[in-house]
């Protein structure tokens, strides 16, 4: 895998790709797109901008966490919970026809399967169940 030892297999390469994705998507939480993300928040959540910043930090911590052996499984578990928790905002954005960065939000028929795929990839690459079993 390009001579990079950290990418010595599909699992590792996928984990690094997920980390890059989470780091990339976290940037939207701190630039002008943060206002679009705040509009995505369901109205039951107070202080949507604070939640946008919080979820951006969660993405950064999760991305770093899945790259460190000491935090791999816990970060994976946290990212799975994170992905489940942000799904309502993605659903709201699709249903309300909101735009993100000037582009329409991803349609539900694609968003939900994408979210399931990301959860599966995080589970596969981080093996969070090892937190309880004590071994792989």
Steps between C-alpha positions, in 0.01 A plus 500: 500500500724773364786388728331649807510247782193653667301395192602132505154370428145597423403539865778747576460687173125532560557623856738769376253596226227533764728719710565726201127514426412596858774764507384638167133513600588656836629810322142592403423540871748788526468686170213685331314170448435481876189714447361240257574227754322697774187516281511121474456457876155378600321770699488283814869573550579836658800707393558343158825688439650365822404151383663563163826590672467205739440251219795644308724437799354149529593429139856620555542298820349193333730533199809526718372231736463234231862553399640431847518137616426600861171668409400311185210294639358776722524758221327254267215456747471876540491553123223241460295685764590830331382377160171383652451831679555718192262302280193703610673820383577342165141380470368847584729657240375261232131533590514880529699532176781690671824584326845432638772720358265613224421143393186302581522267798549134412172325422375252760517208257877555492567653844363214710693225314814719514459539875455123538811444288704741716381325817595163354844622394566654841394177671713287268812713533485576874343186653341680797365174644856430618438756775290234676660176387855603592632344180445498124 
